[in-house]
């Protein structure tokens, strides 16, 4: 694709404003005249991707640093590759982080290229020139971003469940010296895996034409809230690899807090006529997760706020166990 075409759109994820400016000056001298938007964090980048997706305005290329204030380039690559809308978009890493493990992880997650962000200005200009000539001048980039909205949301739900399972695995590792606590979080991870498999099952049953547009928008908004809450919990665990059980319960309840029961009920009501057995299984798995977490919090903590959240979660589980897709007992 020719970058002198004003339709070429670049997302540059970098928290150093001086480097963002340097890149744009360099690209301008090389001939770039398209759109360039910068984001200083993973959260800001994901918000921009969400906005562009809703507007049907795809980025041609994503250029990202690895070390960011609220996460890493790996987090961004993971989100891009799990999106039905963005998964074909090339992602190029421009970073001073050159540890082999990080580079391997970036490629494993789906990065298209990893470029060293060397410190000397002359050297970085050479790197930028090579990057520009390959990805913005010579490469033929993906042209189609048309997706079925329901399929995209289901794919994102599966990705979020998988990520939640990985978070629970991280909690299990944090409590490996406490077998009972370790086992509890391992069970939660297995629950999430079961739910992910059920969500995959529904992919063949639903299409965008079957689902009200307003509900799709609500689901998308809730997914963003879940993603942000999960990212916060992951960062808390990374900062404190030996949390107390109460801290772990608090982190997980904060994630559960952003789930919207009304939206969940509407989704179940939509699924039930098409796949009643699978929908009943999904309800049972979700209710089991909620009940087990609520019971543990109520039994093992004394914090009033955690008790309120746990009681609310248990009441939701009871409504699901009543077997009514709409969530009304």
PyMOL commands that set and color helices and strands:
alter all, ss='L'
color gray80, all
select helices_A, chain A and resi 17-30+42-55+73-81+100-109+121-138+149-174+179-204+208-210+213-239+245-257+261-272+276-300+304-321
alter helices_A, ss='H'
color red, helices_A
select strands_A, chain A and resi 9-13+35-39+61-64+67-68+71-72+90-95+113-116
alter strands_A, ss='S'
color yellow, strands_A
deselect
rebuild
show_as cartoon
